[in-house]
Amino acid sequence: MSTSTPKPDDGDAALEQTLEGLLAPLATLCLARGLSFGAAEELLKRAYVDAAREAHGAAAGQRDVSRVSTATGLTRREVTRITNDATTPAVLRPAPATQLFTKWLGSRRLRDKQGRPIALKRQGRAPSFEALAQSITTDVHPRSLLEELCRLGLARHDEASDTVSLLHESFVPRDDRGRLLAFLGSNVGDHLAAAVTNVLASEPPHLEQAIFADELSSESLSEVRKLVSAQWKTLLAALVPELEALIAADAKAGRTARHRVRVGLYSYHARMPISTDVPKDA
């Protein structure tokens, strides 16, 4: 039995390997969207400055600039420039159409015995599209929400019966690149933030787990996709009503509500790397 003493740079090597895995898909996205390395580098500098400032918990100022410069390795001039150019990030809230779509999918009352979303009459008392829309917001007319869902290819209005049906059971508006990118930033951003926080914290505060398997055939992958899709539908139907009940309870009790939560499920598949190991003779 033998033991090995970790080298001083083992942690750095592990971090570099981790970052390679994280940055590779980001580089693919940047290249596909025509974002130059210089533009991506500027975004990374800004992220470094923001992270350093948050770590110090200080407002922008001369002393803060020096601290951030020391922590990031950027010059004080660069830190000042980035600080002056920064704008306050907007608080991203789900669009009303997104909220309506999610509530429709998550409501047990709006599903048939097979668990599929039912068609809704466009107007009238619940269950109707109009009632569902007004339960989400009274600031946007139900007709506008219907037009948006139809534009995104997520719903269809049958004028003959004056009913509205969902065409998909996942919010992936393929023809809306801006919204797709917003989903990418929000979903992956929160997932990555949860994982990073867990790594840095003494007690991981977020649930961040995964199941993985290899040595699967293409036929098995088709079955896996079906399994994951079914689990997502179950999770959605279970969580949406519970979350709505918690929000209503907070409002009724007058509790300060400054927190948000995102619960997701994802699957990914790729070819296994070809092994270069040469089997030894028995």
Protein Blocks (a to p, Z undefined) as FASTA:
>chain_A
ZZddddfklmmmmmmmmmmmmmmmmmmmmmmnopafklmmmmmmmmmmmmmmmmnopacd
fklmmmmmmmnopafklmmmmmmmpccdddddddfklmmmmmmmmpmklccfkopacddd
fbdcdddfklmmmmmpckbcfklmmmmmmmnopaccdfklopacdfbfcdcdfklmklmm
mmmmmmmmmmmmmmmmmmmpmbdcbdcdddddehiafklmmmmmmmmmmmmmmmmmmmmm
mmmmmmmmmmmnopacfbdcddddddddddddddfbdcddZZ
